Amino acid sequence: MIFGRVKPIDAILNATEGKTLHRTLGAFQLMLFGIGCVIGTGIFVLTAVGAQKAGPGLLLAFAIAGAICIVAALCYAEIAAMMPVAGSAYTYSYATVGEFLAWTVGWALILEYAVAASAVAVGWSGYFTGTILHQYFGVYLPVWLSAGPLALGGTAGGFINLPAVIISLLITWLLIIGTSESAKVNAVLVAIKVTALTAFVALTLTSSHFDMARFNPFLPAGYFGGFGSGIGAVGAAATIFFAYVGFDAVSTAAEETKNPQRNVPIGLIGSLLFCTVFYMLVAAGAIGTIGGQPVMGPNGVPFPAGSEELARQCATFAVDQLPLVCSNEALAHTLRMIGFSTIGNFMGVAAFLALPSVILVLIFGQTRIFFVMSRDGLLPEVLSRVHPKWKTPHIVTAITGVAVAFAAAFLPVGQLADIANAGTLYAFMMVGVALLVLRKTAKDRKRAFTVPAAWLVGPATIIGCIFLFLNLPAAAMLVLPIWGAVGLVIYFGYSRSRSHLGKGIVEVHTMDEPGLKPDIPGTD
């Protein structure tokens, strides 16, 4: 039967004994990994996009996306504490709804992480060439070295985005040499950007320019822009959801975490709550000081974010009157507009330093999904080999890094946040399903963390993810089934016949007490 291959939880746990990853991460490092991905993408990249979709209702959009992420994080926390292994939503689906649906989840996560990492690499390239090279060194990188031939609507003269390639490969090398080393570098980057954003909040919320009147009208595009339109507060929330992928990446690190039953829930929920509050404070500061009303079209509907129509309208504004929604560096622009030009430039530098940590966490999550799918036989076994010295899946990390660098070098990234979200929302929905299934099939298994009111949290996760998916732009919604169809060809053409579970290769060690974790070397 196509839905009949369900992998026992004990088999999933014991699979780590043969090919285990080195446990080096604590709760604080996990929180920093989550913060490293969440803060950076949303604040530095999506603030202006969200404001163009929702206006001052951007604050509500952050709250909506954050609320859905909180219930999803609770589901993740319980399951990740039960199964402290790599693989995230893919592994949880394998243990509950079977191999076929688990494959679709893993395939969706590949889309999520790879597309997002490439998009952020190109975003970092923009800060590097625009802020660092231009403003501080007076160096102008030629277009043929700073933009791909398909990027930015086909930039004239673009050949390759070299900075995006370089940063992708540098992050890949860092991940290959060791997870602990990567976490230490990430901790420094997180400290820099949290400091910068704290200064932004303090300067804007206490500024004489701050005026509550700028929040009126609060929802110029309405609460709903209409299903498939991608505008309004909910449409903005569907886009901003891209920024919350950080907490999902935390769960992929469970197999490399010390005392995962305690530390994984702390890392998941702690990073999410911290980042959600920070998002709303920063958005309030930006909108309250210079305004955040969208640029409206002739029919009273906001021009699509990133569209040629919006670009033409933005070109009519003087530099010192440029709206928030027209800026490629929204926070630095806000500070310059209220008289803090020097600090605004430092904010641009902080973004330049922050985005590599986002790329790091995204590639990290991508490689761990590949690693576990390979360990299950659904992808070639060579992908799950661990380096004898560095204790990292070096082969799949290298392959992923090259693929991300290639996409960042040549492909368009304007709407990639919405595309990545399609895969993310599907995976998060399946985690909600997995929680409810485990409450029935493994109700006697010991839980280090138990979701309160699971009967409400599980369905809320499922409904919330479907709700946001239906508010993505129509083109983004179509990507998931197309990508999924490609995945099904691979599954039935290669993976299903080579599946270890399908061949009956399942090692289950009997536990003395239900719910105890196996004696995995390196655990506390």
VOGU-3710 file (C-alpha; in Angstrom, 3 decimals, decimal comma):
1> mifgrvkpid> 0,000/0,000/0,000  1,223/3,469/-0,865  0,489/4,830/2,637  1,536/1,687/4,500  5,215/2,298/5,245  5,304/3,886/8,694  8,688/3,838/10,409  8,670/2,914/14,127  9,913/5,664/16,426  12,471/3,334/18,037
11> ailnategkt> 13,846/2,536/14,594  14,242/6,237/13,862  16,076/6,771/17,144  18,352/3,762/16,716  19,220/4,732/13,146  21,406/7,453/14,607  23,702/4,907/16,260  25,341/3,873/13,002  25,735/7,337/11,508  25,451/9,822/14,313
21> lhrtlgafql> 26,314/13,490/14,142  28,465/15,076/16,845  26,454/16,596/19,743  27,852/20,058/20,466  24,897/22,471/20,693  23,166/23,743/23,844  19,865/25,598/24,355  21,478/29,026/24,043  23,219/28,101/20,787  19,956/26,709/19,416
31> mlfgigcvig> 18,186/29,967/20,248  20,958/31,854/18,470  20,548/29,587/15,424  16,835/30,419/15,337  17,417/34,124/15,907  20,183/34,058/13,306  17,707/33,018/10,626  14,556/34,830/11,737  16,119/38,222/12,443  17,777/39,212/9,230
41> tgifvltavg> 15,477/37,965/6,507  12,271/39,606/7,724  13,655/42,832/9,126  16,380/43,620/6,615  14,767/42,173/3,481  10,980/42,006/3,843  10,012/45,104/5,857  9,410/47,286/2,799  7,702/44,435/0,913  5,334/43,787/3,828
51> aqkagpglll> 4,484/47,485/4,153  3,631/47,704/0,451  1,202/44,812/0,902  -0,366/45,857/4,227  0,653/49,443/5,083  0,783/50,052/8,854  -1,121/46,778/9,119  2,344/45,258/8,808  2,278/45,053/12,615  -0,844/42,902/12,421
61> afaiagaici> 0,790/40,797/9,694  3,720/40,061/12,009  1,283/39,111/14,764  -0,685/36,776/12,460  2,416/35,043/11,139  3,882/34,857/14,634  0,709/33,368/16,128  0,595/30,606/13,509  4,290/29,969/14,044  3,818/29,715/17,820
71> vaalcyaeia> 1,272/26,895/17,544  3,477/25,183/14,950  6,503/25,598/17,245  4,616/23,919/20,091  3,974/20,936/17,813  7,633/20,887/16,797  8,781/21,098/20,427  6,860/18,025/21,594  7,816/15,869/18,636  11,446/16,999/18,475
81> ammpvagsay> 11,875/16,198/22,168  10,444/12,705/21,540  12,594/12,176/18,446  15,834/14,146/18,892  17,171/13,314/15,440  17,895/15,242/12,274  15,200/15,484/9,617  12,602/17,834/11,079  9,094/17,556/9,592  10,255/14,813/7,193
91> tysyatvgef> 11,228/12,475/10,041  8,092/13,241/12,037  5,909/12,453/9,025  7,765/9,170/8,443  6,875/8,033/11,964  3,199/8,965/11,672  1,688/9,128/8,183  4,142/6,953/6,277  6,953/7,095/3,754  5,037/8,485/0,785
101> lawtvgwali> 3,821/11,621/2,563  7,158/11,909/4,363  8,869/12,054/0,985  6,572/14,878/-0,136  7,415/16,785/3,046  11,161/16,270/2,614  10,912/17,338/-1,011  9,006/20,490/0,002  11,674/21,299/2,611  14,358/21,038/-0,070
111> leyavaasav> 12,461/23,689/-2,054  12,077/25,845/1,060  15,693/25,916/2,165  17,443/26,005/-1,202  15,296/28,771/-2,672  15,469/30,839/0,506  19,250/30,513/0,836  19,759/31,607/-2,764  17,433/34,576/-2,322  19,192/35,781/0,821
121> avgwsgyftg> 22,603/35,379/-0,838  21,482/37,747/-3,591  20,086/40,118/-0,954  23,464/40,112/0,802  25,154/40,854/-2,515  23,010/43,993/-2,845  24,133/45,278/0,555  27,752/44,420/-0,208  27,858/46,241/-3,547  25,545/49,117/-2,560
131> tilhqyfgvy> 26,535/49,913/1,023  30,018/48,514/1,594  31,700/48,969/-1,791  29,880/52,123/-2,981  29,423/54,211/0,168  32,522/53,274/2,121  35,134/52,530/-0,523  33,845/54,282/-3,636  34,191/51,067/-5,642  31,610/50,261/-8,293
141> lpvwlsagpl> 31,429/46,595/-9,212  30,479/46,241/-12,892  26,967/45,004/-13,569  28,213/41,885/-15,328  29,841/40,776/-12,040  27,067/41,847/-9,650  23,849/40,596/-11,305  22,792/37,405/-13,022  21,386/37,453/-16,564  17,897/36,576/-15,261
151> alggtaggfi> 17,940/38,667/-12,095  16,102/41,956/-11,532  13,880/41,434/-14,541  16,823/40,784/-16,826  19,369/43,423/-15,814  21,142/44,729/-18,908  24,697/43,450/-19,013  24,269/41,038/-16,117  26,307/37,841/-16,365  26,983/36,474/-12,864
161> nlpaviisll> 26,332/37,629/-9,306  29,853/36,996/-8,071  29,435/38,281/-4,477  26,433/35,978/-3,994  28,472/33,022/-5,240  31,393/33,834/-2,945  29,292/34,211/0,215  27,399/30,972/-0,536  30,622/29,006/-0,928  32,250/30,572/2,151
171> itwlliigts> 29,261/29,619/4,312  29,338/26,108/2,840  33,014/25,729/3,772  32,273/26,913/7,313  29,518/24,308/7,705  31,766/21,543/6,391  34,543/22,144/8,921  32,190/21,820/11,892  28,825/22,642/13,430  30,351/23,998/16,644
181> esakvnavlv> 32,590/26,380/14,720  29,610/27,533/12,661  27,600/28,210/15,812  30,383/30,344/17,292  30,574/32,539/14,195  26,781/32,743/14,111  26,711/33,895/17,752  28,931/36,875/16,895  26,761/37,829/13,917  23,577/37,567/15,971
191> aikvtaltaf> 25,033/39,817/18,666  25,898/42,472/16,062  22,469/42,603/14,468  20,508/42,407/17,723  22,573/45,349/19,012  21,908/47,322/15,824  18,192/46,618/15,884  17,940/47,493/19,570  19,511/50,864/18,750  17,004/51,276/15,889
201> valtltsshf> 14,050/50,624/18,193  15,365/53,051/20,824  16,069/55,831/18,308  12,781/55,583/16,421  10,318/55,007/19,265  11,771/57,925/21,251  12,205/60,213/18,239  10,334/63,510/17,959  9,386/62,356/14,442  7,307/59,493/15,864
211> dmarfnpflp> 3,620/60,220/15,295  0,716/57,837/15,867  -1,154/59,587/13,053  1,130/57,770/10,613  -0,688/54,535/11,461  -3,932/55,867/9,958  -5,356/54,293/7,867  -4,098/51,150/9,558  -5,312/48,730/6,852  -5,317/50,677/3,546
221> agyfggfgsg> -5,536/47,433/1,566  -7,941/45,778/3,991  -7,523/42,686/6,115  -7,920/40,398/3,107  -6,685/41,398/-0,308  -8,518/38,394/-1,710  -7,310/34,802/-1,981  -4,372/34,569/-4,364  -3,780/38,338/-4,419  -0,960/38,410/-1,872
231> igavgaaati> -2,006/41,819/-0,450  -3,706/43,025/2,721  -2,635/42,130/6,247  -3,047/38,398/5,648  -1,267/38,545/2,289  1,627/40,325/3,984  1,601/37,695/6,740  1,892/34,961/4,117  5,024/36,647/2,736  6,515/37,512/6,121
241> ffayvgfdav> 6,132/33,864/7,152  9,344/33,367/5,137  11,261/35,032/7,971  10,149/32,508/10,588  11,798/29,516/8,964  14,553/29,862/11,573  12,711/27,953/14,275  12,178/25,035/11,887  15,919/24,903/11,275  16,432/24,583/15,038
251> staaeetknp> 14,581/21,269/15,016  16,858/19,948/12,251  19,749/20,339/14,705  18,200/18,022/17,307  20,660/15,220/16,567  23,580/17,569/17,240  22,129/18,932/20,493  23,184/18,121/24,031  20,221/17,090/26,208  17,753/17,588/23,313
261> qrnvpiglig> 14,665/16,765/25,411  15,257/19,997/27,330  17,170/22,196/24,909  15,174/21,757/21,689  11,878/23,136/23,103  13,758/26,056/24,672  15,521/26,817/21,403  12,341/26,579/19,342  9,936/28,628/21,417  12,509/31,027/22,856
271> sllfctvfym> 13,859/32,138/19,499  10,360/32,509/18,053  8,988/34,658/20,873  12,085/36,847/20,950  12,001/37,465/17,210  8,263/38,106/16,967  8,424/40,871/19,590  11,474/42,359/17,884  9,753/42,365/14,494  6,776/44,299/15,790
281> lvaagaigti> 8,892/46,862/17,649  11,082/47,554/14,622  8,076/47,804/12,296  6,358/50,209/14,693  9,478/52,375/14,837  9,835/52,555/11,061  6,168/53,271/10,347  5,714/55,687/13,236  8,638/57,893/12,144  8,417/58,050/8,325
291> ggqpvmgpng> 5,124/56,298/7,573  4,403/53,007/5,882  1,493/53,650/3,550  1,660/51,608/0,314  1,929/53,175/-3,120  -1,553/52,721/-4,542  -2,555/51,986/-8,102  -5,325/53,818/-9,999  -7,912/51,291/-8,794  -7,104/51,891/-5,114
301> vpfpagseel> -5,151/48,628/-4,795  -1,436/48,633/-3,864  0,963/48,018/-6,728  2,458/44,508/-6,409  5,663/44,511/-4,364  8,695/44,235/-6,648  6,689/45,076/-9,768  7,775/47,337/-12,604  4,755/49,582/-11,913  5,887/50,129/-8,330
311> arqcatfavd> 9,459/50,812/-9,472  8,230/53,490/-11,898  6,192/55,186/-9,171  9,087/55,077/-6,713  11,360/56,706/-9,302  9,193/59,852/-9,178  10,083/60,568/-5,519  13,058/62,665/-4,448  15,690/60,771/-2,469  14,899/62,660/0,738
321> qlplvcsnea> 11,168/61,909/0,321  11,392/58,266/-0,682  8,650/56,213/1,024  9,542/53,259/3,212  8,014/50,844/0,687  10,382/52,062/-2,052  13,626/51,493/-0,153  15,894/48,477/-0,643  17,445/49,148/2,772  14,358/50,128/4,762
331> lahtlrmigf> 15,859/50,485/8,236  18,953/52,421/7,192  16,702/54,661/5,077  14,421/55,311/8,075  17,309/56,463/10,250  18,689/58,726/7,516  15,255/60,332/7,110  15,056/61,287/10,798  18,579/62,714/11,032  20,710/59,721/11,991
341> stignfmgva> 22,611/59,265/8,724  25,778/57,862/10,296  23,867/55,332/12,372  21,773/54,560/9,292  24,932/53,652/7,398  25,977/51,455/10,306  22,589/49,761/10,025  23,444/48,918/6,428  26,715/47,412/7,645  24,813/45,405/10,255
351> aflalpsvil> 22,588/44,002/7,508  25,705/43,146/5,514  27,017/41,249/8,549  23,654/39,720/9,486  22,573/38,054/6,274  25,413/35,495/6,165  24,028/33,999/9,393  20,678/33,566/7,621  22,349/31,765/4,728  24,252/29,607/7,233
361> vlifgqtrif> 21,103/28,390/8,998  19,230/27,763/5,740  22,015/25,675/4,207  22,446/23,906/7,553  18,766/22,904/7,553  18,889/21,844/3,903  21,847/19,497/4,397  20,280/17,799/7,428  17,111/17,007/5,478  19,213/15,456/2,689
371> fvmsrdgllp> 21,280/13,599/5,310  18,317/11,821/6,881  16,557/11,046/3,587  19,789/9,434/2,438  20,110/7,473/5,688  16,626/6,083/5,004  17,645/4,929/1,514  15,394/7,393/-0,301  18,423/9,245/-1,687  21,869/7,833/-2,532
381> evlsrvhpkw> 23,748/6,623/0,571  26,809/8,706/-0,207  24,855/11,775/0,925  24,746/10,525/4,534  28,476/9,971/4,946  29,966/11,826/7,916  33,486/13,238/7,721  35,775/11,281/10,106  37,457/14,434/11,438  34,821/17,171/11,288
391> ktphivtait> 31,795/14,941/12,073  29,644/16,745/9,498  27,840/15,447/6,371  30,495/17,004/4,146  29,417/15,578/0,781  25,810/16,714/0,898  26,873/20,067/2,376  29,214/20,659/-0,549  26,558/19,667/-3,104  23,962/21,921/-1,454
401> gvavafaaaf> 26,361/24,861/-1,283  27,228/24,595/-4,957  23,530/24,399/-5,923  22,693/27,470/-3,797  25,649/29,368/-5,272  24,584/28,446/-8,814  21,000/29,621/-8,268  22,185/32,840/-6,622  24,550/33,493/-9,522  22,096/33,219/-12,381
411> lpvgqladia> 18,435/32,944/-11,356  15,757/35,556/-10,510  14,949/36,045/-6,839  12,292/38,782/-6,761  9,384/36,565/-5,654  11,338/33,710/-4,067  10,121/34,424/-0,530  6,564/33,519/-1,542  7,771/30,441/-3,425  9,782/29,218/-0,439
421> nagtlyafmm> 6,764/29,772/1,791  4,680/27,322/-0,212  6,999/24,483/0,804  7,331/25,768/4,363  3,600/25,955/5,003  3,032/22,424/3,693  5,751/21,045/5,967  4,443/22,912/9,015  0,918/21,672/8,323  2,170/18,077/8,306
431> vgvallvlrk> 3,838/18,593/11,699  0,416/19,507/13,087  -0,935/16,283/11,595  1,982/14,320/13,076  1,282/15,665/16,571  -2,336/14,501/16,468  -1,386/11,076/15,086  1,285/10,534/17,761  -1,204/11,380/20,491  -3,179/8,329/19,292
441> takdrkraft> -0,439/5,892/18,224  2,170/6,676/20,897  0,059/7,974/23,775  2,020/5,952/26,375  5,444/7,135/25,239  7,223/9,430/27,676  7,221/13,076/26,596  9,880/15,458/27,910  7,705/18,316/26,657  3,924/18,078/26,274
451> vpaawlvgpa> 1,867/20,522/24,225  -0,973/21,973/26,291  -4,411/21,587/24,689  -3,090/19,525/21,775  -6,664/19,055/20,571  -6,647/22,806/19,838  -2,995/23,465/18,955  -2,758/20,708/16,334  -5,822/21,736/14,305  -4,887/25,425/14,706
461> tiigciflfl> -1,514/24,682/13,095  -3,124/22,824/10,184  -5,828/25,431/9,562  -3,434/28,367/10,009  -0,966/27,016/7,451  -3,694/26,340/4,892  -5,080/29,830/5,554  -1,738/31,519/4,803  -1,070/29,289/1,794  -4,340/30,415/0,198
471> nlpaaamlvl> -3,253/34,025/0,677  0,014/33,618/-1,234  0,115/35,039/-4,780  -1,420/32,589/-7,239  1,891/32,009/-9,031  3,579/31,011/-5,764  0,771/28,581/-4,927  1,288/26,823/-8,266  4,978/26,171/-7,613  4,331/23,598/-4,862
481> piwgavglvi> 2,268/21,132/-6,943  4,673/21,482/-9,872  7,691/20,865/-7,653  5,797/18,034/-5,965  5,117/16,359/-9,323  8,858/16,320/-10,045  9,420/14,772/-6,621  6,874/12,029/-7,277  8,702/11,030/-10,460  11,911/10,649/-8,448
491> yfgysrsrsh> 10,165/8,787/-5,631  8,486/6,176/-7,822  11,398/5,984/-10,256  14,198/5,645/-7,681  13,423/6,080/-3,992  10,534/3,709/-3,356  12,403/0,639/-4,604  15,543/1,519/-2,608  13,845/2,474/0,649  15,371/0,702/3,645
501> lgkgivevht> 11,957/0,440/5,273  10,497/-0,989/2,072  13,237/-3,650/2,068  12,503/-4,513/5,676  15,785/-3,046/6,948  14,580/-1,756/10,304  16,613/-2,039/13,499  14,515/-1,679/16,637  16,193/-2,003/20,035  13,875/-2,885/22,900
511> mdepglkpdi> 13,698/-0,234/25,603  13,266/-1,052/29,280  10,787/1,799/29,604  8,607/3,363/26,903  9,841/6,748/25,800  13,453/6,491/26,941  15,951/7,719/24,393  18,472/5,137/23,161  22,024/5,153/24,466  23,446/7,318/21,701
521> pgtd> 27,156/8,132/22,111  27,671/11,759/23,048  24,345/12,379/24,788  24,041/13,696/28,343
//
